[in-house]
């Protein structure tokens, strides 16, 4: 404010007359201030505001959806881990003992008729084998007794 | 009564009632826009800031308490945004010439209608002088005058909004109106002469 203006501005009267003084001061400039119109917002103002609100809420909804998805995943994580462990175990077993496939099936067993003599010879062989296996045990027993 | 209704509407917004917000938006979009336009002097900026005001109202709905009038709360947000904008931008307002139009292409708003081009130019010049006189007021006086004269807030509301006492607001207003009266004295004289003639 210019110095000249300050000199022209009267002091503010304190007390009960202050509101009257304000009213008078306001009325003195009110017609001039009324000439200053400030217009109105564009016709789509409300729609813009509401659209911005919806746009703000949409990403929040997406984030909430992701959080819910992660929570659901968290809930089934135990089942997931168990399933993964079962798969690894199954794969390991398959590597050690491959499943029967037409390629690795054994060739068809040969079937032939046996004569009574052949059976006799087979039984004799079994007896010999039996004696052979029992012999080291008796020798070991002998050595133990010797000590 | 209307203020109570505004608070009631806002409480309904707080409870999740979106149509109540749309009603408040419709009710206050013009006064909030006009206040901001007078504060920042740009229709485009005023519109952007007014949108931000309503967005903030909506965002703050959960914390709304009807301890003060809804309009006090609304204009507190508006004032805060306008002053922040003015401080942040620190722009030097270009003087509008008579043939200038505001940046969004809308003509300068004058009260008179059905007037000649010459009268319109004169009216624009008068309005520009009034706008500049208000602009030159100290920040608090400007806010107080705009809220008191145009938005019709009472002393108590303005005091609450500016975090000051009622007597301080009265003093601000008196000095502001007197300052405007002195600055615009020749316009007032011209109006009186024209009315008499």
Interface residues (C-beta under 8 A of the other chain):
Chain A: X1 X5 X8 X9 X10 X12 X14 X18 X19 X21 X22 X25 X26 X28 X29 X30 X31 X32 X33 X34 X35 X36 X37 X38 X39 X40 X41 X42 X45 X46 X48 X49 X50 X52 X53 X56
Chain B: X22 X25 X26 X29 X30 X33 X34 X35 X37 X38 X43 X46 X47 X50 X51 X54 X55 X58 X59 X106 X109 X110 X111 X112 X123 X126 X127 X130 X131 X134 X136 X148 X149 X150 X167 X170 X171 X173 X174 X175 X177 X178 X179 X180 X181 X182 X183 X184 X187 X188 X191
